[in-house]
Amino acid sequence: GFEREYTHHLAGMRTHMLVAIGSCAVMITSQVIFNQYRTYGANLDPTRLCAQIISGIGFLGAGTILREGAIVKGLTTAASIWSVACLSIAVGAGYYDIGLIGLGFILVTLTLFDWVQKKLFKNHSRSYTFTVRCTNIVSVLEKINNMMYLKEAKLHSIEVEDNQDGSCKVVFHADFAGRNSKKRQEEFLGALITHGSVLSVSSEV
Protein backbone atom coordinates (compact mmCIF):
# COMPACT_ATOMS: atom_id res chain seq x y z
CA GLY A 1 0.00 0.00 0.00
CA PHE A 2 2.86 2.34 0.77
CA GLU A 3 4.41 1.62 -2.64
CA ARG A 4 1.13 2.36 -4.41
CA GLU A 5 0.65 5.62 -2.51
CA TYR A 6 4.28 6.67 -2.91
CA THR A 7 4.02 6.26 -6.70
CA HIS A 8 0.73 8.24 -6.77
CA HIS A 9 -1.62 5.36 -7.57
CA LEU A 10 -5.08 4.65 -6.21
CA ALA A 11 -5.72 2.50 -3.13
CA GLY A 12 -2.88 3.39 -0.78
CA MET A 13 -1.82 2.29 2.68
CA ARG A 14 -5.16 2.45 4.48
CA THR A 15 -7.00 0.55 1.74
CA HIS A 16 -4.45 -2.25 1.69
CA MET A 17 -4.33 -2.35 5.50
CA LEU A 18 -8.10 -2.68 5.75
CA VAL A 19 -8.11 -5.45 3.14
CA ALA A 20 -5.35 -7.28 5.02
CA ILE A 21 -7.01 -6.93 8.43
CA GLY A 22 -10.43 -7.96 7.14
CA SER A 23 -9.13 -10.98 5.24
CA CYS A 24 -7.02 -12.14 8.16
CA ALA A 25 -9.94 -11.69 10.58
CA VAL A 26 -12.28 -13.69 8.36
CA MET A 27 -9.80 -16.57 8.13
CA ILE A 28 -9.23 -16.63 11.89
CA THR A 29 -12.98 -16.48 12.51
CA SER A 30 -13.50 -19.35 10.08
CA GLN A 31 -11.04 -21.51 12.02
CA VAL A 32 -12.58 -20.57 15.38
CA ILE A 33 -16.03 -21.55 14.14
CA PHE A 34 -14.65 -24.80 12.75
CA ASN A 35 -12.91 -25.71 16.04
CA GLN A 36 -15.92 -24.69 18.10
CA TYR A 37 -18.57 -26.69 16.30
CA ARG A 38 -16.64 -29.77 15.23
CA THR A 39 -16.77 -30.94 18.85
CA TYR A 40 -20.53 -31.27 18.33
CA GLY A 41 -20.02 -33.42 15.26
CA ALA A 42 -20.67 -30.64 12.76
CA ASN A 43 -19.03 -31.18 9.38
CA LEU A 44 -17.75 -27.70 8.52
CA ASP A 45 -15.31 -26.51 5.88
CA PRO A 46 -12.98 -23.80 7.30
CA THR A 47 -12.08 -22.60 3.80
CA ARG A 48 -15.58 -21.61 2.71
CA LEU A 49 -15.44 -18.12 4.21
CA CYS A 50 -12.01 -17.33 2.76
CA ALA A 51 -13.20 -18.49 -0.66
CA GLN A 52 -15.72 -15.65 -0.56
CA ILE A 53 -12.92 -13.18 0.15
CA ILE A 54 -11.12 -14.09 -3.06
CA SER A 55 -14.18 -13.38 -5.19
CA GLY A 56 -15.41 -10.44 -3.10
CA ILE A 57 -12.14 -8.53 -3.35
CA GLY A 58 -12.69 -8.42 -7.10
CA PHE A 59 -15.39 -5.77 -6.61
CA LEU A 60 -12.99 -3.56 -4.66
CA GLY A 61 -10.26 -4.04 -7.25
CA ALA A 62 -12.65 -3.12 -10.04
CA GLY A 63 -13.13 0.27 -8.38
CA THR A 64 -9.44 1.10 -8.89
CA ILE A 65 -9.50 0.39 -12.64
CA LEU A 66 -9.97 3.52 -14.73
CA ARG A 67 -10.29 3.98 -18.48
CA GLU A 68 -9.05 7.07 -20.28
CA GLY A 69 -9.94 6.60 -23.94
CA ALA A 70 -8.08 3.50 -25.05
CA ILE A 71 -5.78 3.57 -22.00
CA VAL A 72 -6.67 1.39 -19.00
CA LYS A 73 -5.14 2.23 -15.63
CA GLY A 74 -5.30 0.65 -12.19
CA LEU A 75 -4.86 -3.02 -13.10
CA THR A 76 -1.65 -3.33 -11.09
CA THR A 77 -3.26 -1.71 -8.05
CA ALA A 78 -6.26 -4.04 -8.34
CA ALA A 79 -3.91 -7.02 -8.54
CA SER A 80 -1.96 -5.85 -5.49
CA ILE A 81 -5.18 -5.57 -3.46
CA TRP A 82 -6.16 -9.09 -4.48
CA SER A 83 -2.66 -10.38 -3.63
CA VAL A 84 -2.74 -8.73 -0.21
CA ALA A 85 -6.06 -10.43 0.52
CA CYS A 86 -4.58 -13.81 -0.46
CA LEU A 87 -1.52 -13.30 1.75
CA SER A 88 -3.70 -12.21 4.66
CA ILE A 89 -5.70 -15.44 4.38
CA ALA A 90 -2.44 -17.38 4.67
CA VAL A 91 -1.38 -15.33 7.70
CA GLY A 92 -4.78 -15.74 9.30
CA ALA A 93 -4.47 -19.50 8.83
CA GLY A 94 -1.11 -19.43 10.60
CA TYR A 95 1.12 -19.89 7.55
CA TYR A 96 3.39 -16.95 8.31
CA ASP A 97 6.20 -18.19 6.07
CA ILE A 98 3.90 -18.11 3.05
CA GLY A 99 2.84 -14.59 3.99
CA LEU A 100 6.43 -13.34 4.29
CA ILE A 101 7.62 -15.02 1.09
CA GLY A 102 4.59 -13.71 -0.80
CA LEU A 103 5.18 -10.22 0.58
CA GLY A 104 8.75 -10.33 -0.72
CA PHE A 105 7.62 -11.38 -4.18
CA ILE A 106 4.98 -8.62 -4.28
CA LEU A 107 7.49 -5.92 -3.31
CA VAL A 108 10.01 -7.17 -5.88
CA THR A 109 7.31 -7.20 -8.57
CA LEU A 110 6.11 -3.67 -7.80
CA THR A 111 9.56 -2.09 -7.48
CA LEU A 112 12.29 -4.02 -9.29
CA PHE A 113 10.18 -5.19 -12.22
CA ASP A 114 8.74 -1.71 -12.65
CA TRP A 115 12.30 -0.57 -13.38
CA VAL A 116 12.93 -3.58 -15.64
CA GLN A 117 9.72 -2.95 -17.56
CA LYS A 118 10.63 0.69 -18.20
CA LYS A 119 14.08 -0.33 -19.41
CA LEU A 120 12.74 -3.00 -21.76
CA PHE A 121 9.93 -0.94 -23.26
CA LYS A 122 11.42 2.56 -23.25
CA ASN A 123 11.73 2.45 -27.05
CA HIS A 124 8.14 1.28 -27.47
CA SER A 125 6.67 4.61 -26.37
CA ARG A 126 7.01 7.92 -28.18
CA SER A 127 5.54 11.35 -27.61
CA TYR A 128 4.69 13.53 -30.60
CA THR A 129 3.67 17.14 -31.03
CA PHE A 130 1.16 17.66 -33.84
CA THR A 131 0.35 20.95 -35.54
CA VAL A 132 -2.80 20.99 -37.68
CA ARG A 133 -4.09 23.89 -39.77
CA CYS A 134 -7.76 23.51 -40.72
CA THR A 135 -10.96 25.30 -41.72
CA ASN A 136 -13.56 23.43 -39.64
CA ILE A 137 -12.28 23.18 -36.07
CA VAL A 138 -15.22 21.17 -34.70
CA SER A 139 -14.94 18.48 -37.36
CA VAL A 140 -11.17 18.21 -36.96
CA LEU A 141 -11.29 17.97 -33.16
CA GLU A 142 -13.87 15.20 -33.46
CA LYS A 143 -11.64 13.40 -35.97
CA ILE A 144 -8.62 13.71 -33.66
CA ASN A 145 -10.54 12.34 -30.69
CA ASN A 146 -11.88 9.36 -32.68
CA MET A 147 -8.47 8.54 -34.14
CA MET A 148 -6.84 8.74 -30.70
CA TYR A 149 -9.21 6.04 -29.52
CA LEU A 150 -8.75 3.84 -32.60
CA LYS A 151 -4.95 4.09 -32.54
CA GLU A 152 -4.76 3.53 -28.75
CA ALA A 153 -2.97 6.82 -28.14
CA LYS A 154 -3.18 9.20 -25.22
CA LEU A 155 -4.01 12.84 -25.96
CA HIS A 156 -2.39 15.57 -23.87
CA SER A 157 -2.73 19.34 -23.78
CA ILE A 158 -4.47 20.76 -26.83
CA GLU A 159 -4.38 24.40 -27.96
CA VAL A 160 -6.48 26.14 -30.61
CA GLU A 161 -5.59 29.42 -32.30
CA ASP A 162 -7.42 31.49 -34.91
CA ASN A 163 -5.38 32.61 -37.90
CA GLN A 164 -5.87 35.90 -39.74
CA ASP A 165 -6.83 34.11 -42.95
CA GLY A 166 -9.87 32.54 -41.25
CA SER A 167 -8.30 29.12 -40.65
CA CYS A 168 -7.48 27.60 -37.27
CA LYS A 169 -4.32 26.07 -35.88
CA VAL A 170 -4.51 23.12 -33.48
CA VAL A 171 -1.45 22.08 -31.49
CA PHE A 172 -1.61 18.96 -29.32
CA HIS A 173 0.62 16.30 -27.80
CA ALA A 174 -0.01 12.56 -28.05
CA ASP A 175 1.69 9.44 -26.70
CA PHE A 176 1.84 6.31 -28.82
CA ALA A 177 2.92 3.39 -26.64
CA GLY A 178 3.14 -0.36 -27.00
CA ARG A 179 3.36 -2.55 -30.08
CA ASN A 180 3.69 -0.87 -33.50
CA SER A 181 3.66 2.61 -31.95
CA LYS A 182 5.46 4.24 -34.90
CA LYS A 183 3.18 2.57 -37.44
CA ARG A 184 0.07 3.71 -35.56
CA GLN A 185 1.45 7.24 -35.43
CA GLU A 186 1.97 7.22 -39.19
CA GLU A 187 -1.56 5.91 -39.76
CA PHE A 188 -2.94 8.61 -37.47
CA LEU A 189 -1.02 11.27 -39.39
CA GLY A 190 -2.23 9.89 -42.72
CA ALA A 191 -5.86 9.89 -41.58
CA LEU A 192 -5.59 13.54 -40.53
CA ILE A 193 -4.02 14.63 -43.83
CA THR A 194 -6.88 13.11 -45.84
CA HIS A 195 -9.56 14.90 -43.79
CA GLY A 196 -11.45 17.43 -45.92
CA SER A 197 -11.10 20.33 -43.47
CA VAL A 198 -7.38 19.89 -42.89
CA LEU A 199 -5.04 22.19 -44.82
CA SER A 200 -1.72 20.96 -43.43
CA VAL A 201 -0.35 18.64 -40.75
CA SER A 202 3.11 18.40 -39.20
CA SER A 203 4.51 16.32 -36.36
CA GLU A 204 7.73 16.16 -34.37
CA VAL A 205 9.04 13.91 -31.61
Backbone torsions as a table, in degrees:
resi	resn	phi	psi	omega
1	GLY	NA	-38.9	177.2
2	PHE	-62.7	-42.0	179.2
3	GLU	-62.5	-42.2	179.3
4	ARG	-64.2	-42.5	-178.6
5	GLU	-71.6	-37.3	-179.1
6	TYR	-65.2	-33.6	-179.9
7	THR	-95.0	16.3	173.0
8	HIS	62.7	43.2	174.1
9	HIS	-107.6	168.2	178.8
10	LEU	-72.4	164.0	176.5
11	ALA	58.8	81.5	-177.0
12	GLY	-91.6	-143.6	-172.2
13	MET	-61.3	-50.0	-175.1
14	ARG	-63.7	-39.3	179.1
15	THR	-62.8	-48.0	180.0
16	HIS	-65.6	-36.9	178.9
17	MET	-64.4	-42.7	179.5
18	LEU	-65.5	-40.0	177.0
19	VAL	-61.8	-44.2	-179.0
20	ALA	-64.6	-46.2	-179.1
21	ILE	-63.6	-46.0	-179.1
22	GLY	-63.5	-43.7	-179.7
23	SER	-65.4	-43.0	179.0
24	CYS	-63.3	-42.6	-179.2
25	ALA	-63.9	-40.4	179.5
26	VAL	-64.0	-41.3	-180.0
27	MET	-66.2	-42.3	177.9
28	ILE	-64.2	-44.1	178.7
29	THR	-60.3	-40.5	179.3
30	SER	-60.6	-41.1	179.3
31	GLN	-70.2	-37.9	178.0
32	VAL	-62.4	-44.3	179.0
33	ILE	-63.0	-42.8	179.6
34	PHE	-61.0	-46.9	-179.2
35	ASN	-68.0	-31.3	-177.2
36	GLN	-73.5	-41.4	-172.1
37	TYR	-97.0	-12.7	178.5
38	ARG	-70.6	-21.3	176.3
39	THR	-67.2	-20.4	177.8
40	TYR	-94.1	7.4	178.9
41	GLY	86.5	8.9	179.8
42	ALA	-72.9	138.5	-179.6
43	ASN	-100.1	89.7	-175.5
44	LEU	-109.6	150.9	177.3
45	ASP	-107.1	111.4	-176.8
46	PRO	-70.3	-6.6	-178.7
47	THR	-97.3	-3.2	-175.2
48	ARG	-67.8	-40.4	179.6
49	LEU	-66.2	-42.9	-178.3
50	CYS	-68.6	-26.3	176.6
51	ALA	-63.0	-33.5	178.3
52	GLN	-71.4	-27.7	177.4
53	ILE	-63.8	-46.2	-176.3
54	ILE	-57.4	-42.7	179.9
55	SER	-79.3	-35.8	-177.8
56	GLY	-68.2	-33.1	179.7
57	ILE	-64.5	-22.7	178.9
58	GLY	-59.0	-34.4	178.7
59	PHE	-67.3	-39.0	178.1
60	LEU	-68.0	-42.1	178.9
61	GLY	-63.5	-35.4	179.5
62	ALA	-62.5	-29.0	179.2
63	GLY	-70.0	-16.9	179.8
64	THR	-94.0	-5.4	-178.1
65	ILE	-91.1	122.4	-178.5
66	LEU	-119.1	149.8	177.7
67	ARG	-122.1	124.4	176.1
68	GLU	-119.0	94.3	-174.7
69	GLY	67.0	-120.1	179.5
70	ALA	-94.5	0.4	-177.2
71	ILE	-96.3	128.2	177.7
72	VAL	-109.3	127.7	-179.6
73	LYS	-121.9	156.2	174.1
74	GLY	98.9	-0.8	-178.1
75	LEU	-66.0	-40.1	179.3
76	THR	-65.7	-40.7	177.9
77	THR	-63.9	-42.7	177.9
78	ALA	-61.8	-40.2	179.1
79	ALA	-67.5	-35.6	179.3
80	SER	-68.8	-36.6	176.2
81	ILE	-63.6	-44.8	178.8
82	TRP	-62.3	-41.8	-179.9
83	SER	-65.1	-40.2	178.0
84	VAL	-62.2	-40.0	177.5
85	ALA	-62.6	-42.0	179.5
86	CYS	-64.3	-42.9	178.8
87	LEU	-65.3	-38.0	-179.6
88	SER	-66.7	-32.6	174.9
89	ILE	-63.1	-43.7	178.6
90	ALA	-62.7	-42.1	178.8
91	VAL	-65.9	-42.4	178.7
92	GLY	-62.9	-28.9	178.5
93	ALA	-83.7	-4.6	177.8
94	GLY	96.0	4.6	179.2
95	TYR	-92.1	73.5	-174.7
96	TYR	-67.3	-31.7	179.6
97	ASP	-64.5	-40.1	177.1
98	ILE	-63.5	-41.6	179.2
99	GLY	-61.2	-44.4	-178.7
100	LEU	-69.2	-43.5	179.0
101	ILE	-63.3	-43.7	178.6
102	GLY	-63.0	-39.7	177.5
103	LEU	-59.7	-43.5	178.5
104	GLY	-60.8	-43.9	179.5
105	PHE	-65.1	-38.4	179.5
106	ILE	-64.5	-45.2	-179.4
107	LEU	-64.6	-40.1	177.8
108	VAL	-63.8	-41.4	-179.6
109	THR	-64.2	-42.5	-176.3
110	LEU	-75.7	-27.4	-175.1
111	THR	-105.1	-63.3	-176.0
112	LEU	-63.7	-46.6	-176.5
113	PHE	-74.3	-19.0	171.7
114	ASP	-64.8	-42.4	176.6
115	TRP	-65.6	-43.6	179.5
116	VAL	-62.2	-43.0	-179.2
117	GLN	-62.0	-42.4	179.7
118	LYS	-65.7	-36.4	178.8
119	LYS	-67.9	-41.8	-176.4
120	LEU	-71.3	-36.3	-172.1
121	PHE	-110.8	17.9	-178.1
122	LYS	-65.4	-27.5	179.5
123	ASN	-88.1	-1.7	-179.3
124	HIS	-97.1	9.8	179.8
125	SER	-136.1	127.9	-179.7
126	ARG	-134.9	143.6	177.0
127	SER	-107.7	133.9	-178.3
128	TYR	-123.8	150.1	172.5
129	THR	-112.6	120.5	-177.6
130	PHE	-106.5	140.3	173.9
131	THR	-124.7	118.9	-176.1
132	VAL	-121.0	130.2	173.7
133	ARG	-109.5	126.3	-172.2
134	CYS	-145.5	172.9	179.0
135	THR	-106.0	-32.4	-179.3
136	ASN	-115.5	98.4	-172.4
137	ILE	-67.8	-37.5	-178.4
138	VAL	-64.3	-46.4	-179.3
139	SER	-63.9	-40.0	-178.2
140	VAL	-70.0	-42.1	178.7
141	LEU	-62.6	-38.1	176.8
142	GLU	-65.3	-40.2	178.3
143	LYS	-64.1	-43.2	179.4
144	ILE	-61.6	-45.1	-178.9
145	ASN	-63.5	-43.3	179.8
146	ASN	-65.4	-41.8	-179.1
147	MET	-69.3	-32.9	176.1
148	MET	-60.2	-40.8	180.0
149	TYR	-68.8	-45.0	-176.7
150	LEU	-67.4	-35.3	-177.0
151	LYS	-94.5	9.4	175.6
152	GLU	53.5	47.7	178.4
153	ALA	-112.2	160.6	-179.1
154	LYS	-111.7	122.1	-177.4
155	LEU	-89.1	132.3	177.5
156	HIS	-108.5	-157.9	-174.3
157	SER	-48.8	133.9	-179.3
158	ILE	-125.6	134.5	-178.5
159	GLU	-126.2	141.1	-179.0
160	VAL	-124.9	130.9	178.3
161	GLU	-128.2	145.1	175.9
162	ASP	-93.8	130.5	177.3
163	ASN	-91.7	160.5	-178.3
164	GLN	-68.5	-24.2	-179.4
165	ASP	-84.8	7.1	177.8
166	GLY	94.2	-9.3	176.7
167	SER	-86.2	173.8	-179.8
168	CYS	-125.0	149.2	176.5
169	LYS	-115.6	128.3	179.8
170	VAL	-115.6	124.8	177.3
171	VAL	-120.5	124.9	179.9
172	PHE	-146.9	161.4	179.6
173	HIS	-114.0	141.6	-178.7
174	ALA	-142.3	142.5	177.1
175	ASP	-106.7	127.8	174.9
176	PHE	-113.7	109.7	-175.1
177	ALA	-119.4	162.0	174.5
178	GLY	87.7	-160.3	-174.8
179	ARG	-67.0	137.6	176.8
180	ASN	57.1	38.8	-176.7
181	SER	-63.9	-41.4	-179.3
182	LYS	-67.1	-40.5	179.5
183	LYS	-64.2	-41.4	179.7
184	ARG	-66.9	-33.8	176.6
185	GLN	-65.4	-41.7	179.0
186	GLU	-65.9	-39.4	177.3
187	GLU	-66.3	-38.4	177.2
188	PHE	-63.2	-44.3	179.5
189	LEU	-63.4	-42.6	179.2
190	GLY	-64.1	-37.1	179.2
191	ALA	-67.9	-34.3	178.5
192	LEU	-70.2	-41.0	-177.7
193	ILE	-61.4	-36.6	-176.8
194	THR	-80.8	-5.6	179.7
195	HIS	-68.0	138.2	-173.4
196	GLY	-63.1	-29.2	-177.1
197	SER	-90.2	-5.4	-176.4
198	VAL	-89.3	128.1	178.7
199	LEU	-93.3	-38.5	179.0
200	SER	-158.6	152.5	179.5
201	VAL	-139.9	137.2	175.1
202	SER	-139.1	153.1	179.0
203	SER	-143.3	151.8	176.4
204	GLU	-148.4	148.3	-178.3
205	VAL	-78.3	NA	NA
